């Protein structure tokens, strides 16, 4: 049961991160069209999408190796929260929980 839970939560967190990153990218593109020079939002959006892909990779990896998958998901959650100034909060919480579950199940 826990194997499905950590993989499912990791996948859900990664998909939520992709949606948030995509929407942020679209919004920052629109803002830059009106010449508000908001390039840092574009960079944050790209970072969110990359970190969401890393968390999806960690979720897939947790099916084979829970330790590595859990570590990758925890690192992705921390980096996502830190690098995107809190916009990645929901996805970070979900991915962090998945990483913790994967690590607990590995050491159990």
C-alpha positions as CSV (number, residue, x, y, z in Angstrom):
1,X,0.0,0.0,0.0
2,X,2.7,2.5,0.9
3,X,4.6,1.8,-2.4
4,X,1.5,3.1,-4.2
5,X,1.1,5.9,-1.8
6,X,4.6,7.4,-2.2
7,X,4.6,7.0,-6.0
8,X,1.1,8.4,-6.3
9,X,1.8,11.4,-4.1
10,X,5.1,12.1,-5.9
11,X,3.3,11.9,-9.2
12,X,0.5,14.1,-8.0
13,X,2.9,16.7,-6.6
14,X,4.9,16.7,-9.8
15,X,1.9,17.2,-11.9
16,X,0.6,20.0,-9.7
17,X,4.0,21.6,-10.0
18,X,3.9,21.3,-13.8
19,X,0.5,23.0,-13.8
20,X,1.6,25.8,-11.5
21,X,4.9,26.3,-13.4
22,X,3.0,26.4,-16.7
23,X,0.5,28.8,-15.5
24,X,3.2,31.0,-14.0
25,X,5.1,30.9,-17.3
26,X,2.0,32.0,-19.2
27,X,1.2,34.8,-16.7
28,X,4.8,36.0,-16.7
29,X,4.8,36.0,-20.5
30,X,1.7,38.1,-20.6
31,X,3.2,40.5,-18.0
32,X,6.4,40.8,-20.1
33,X,4.3,41.6,-23.2
34,X,3.0,44.7,-21.5
35,X,6.6,45.7,-20.9
36,X,6.8,45.4,-17.2
37,X,10.1,43.7,-17.5
38,X,9.3,40.8,-15.2
39,X,12.1,38.4,-16.4
40,X,12.7,36.9,-12.9
41,X,9.2,35.4,-13.0
42,X,10.0,33.7,-16.3
43,X,13.1,32.2,-14.7
44,X,11.1,31.1,-11.6
45,X,8.6,29.5,-13.9
46,X,11.2,27.5,-15.8
47,X,12.8,26.5,-12.4
48,X,9.4,25.3,-11.2
49,X,8.8,23.2,-14.3
50,X,12.3,21.6,-14.1
51,X,11.8,20.8,-10.4
52,X,8.4,19.3,-11.1
53,X,10.1,17.1,-13.7
54,X,12.7,16.1,-11.1
55,X,10.0,15.2,-8.6
56,X,8.2,13.1,-11.2
57,X,11.5,11.3,-11.8
58,X,11.8,10.7,-8.1
59,X,8.3,9.3,-8.0
60,X,9.2,6.9,-10.8
61,X,12.5,6.0,-9.1
62,X,10.7,5.2,-5.8
63,X,9.1,2.2,-7.5
64,X,12.5,0.5,-8.0
65,X,14.6,2.1,-5.2
66,X,12.7,3.8,-2.3
67,X,15.8,5.3,-0.8
68,X,16.9,7.1,-3.9
69,X,13.4,8.1,-4.9
70,X,12.7,9.5,-1.4
71,X,15.9,11.5,-1.4
72,X,15.3,12.9,-4.8
73,X,11.7,13.8,-3.9
74,X,12.8,15.5,-0.7
75,X,15.5,17.5,-2.4
76,X,13.0,18.5,-5.2
77,X,10.5,19.7,-2.6
78,X,13.1,21.7,-0.7
79,X,14.6,23.3,-3.8
80,X,11.1,23.9,-5.3
81,X,10.0,25.8,-2.2
82,X,13.3,27.7,-1.9
83,X,13.9,28.6,-5.5
84,X,10.3,29.7,-6.4
85,X,9.7,31.9,-3.4
86,X,6.8,29.9,-2.1
87,X,4.8,29.6,-5.3
88,X,5.6,25.9,-5.3
89,X,4.3,25.4,-1.8
90,X,1.4,23.0,-2.5
91,X,3.5,20.8,-4.7
92,X,6.4,21.0,-2.2
93,X,4.3,19.7,0.6
94,X,2.9,16.9,-1.4
95,X,6.3,15.8,-2.8
96,X,7.9,16.2,0.7
97,X,5.3,13.9,2.2
98,X,5.9,11.3,-0.6
99,X,9.6,11.5,0.0
100,X,9.2,11.0,3.7
101,X,6.8,8.0,3.2
102,X,9.3,6.5,0.8
103,X,12.2,6.8,3.3
104,X,10.1,5.5,6.2
105,X,9.1,2.5,4.2
106,X,12.6,1.9,3.0
107,X,14.0,1.8,6.6
108,X,11.0,-0.2,7.9
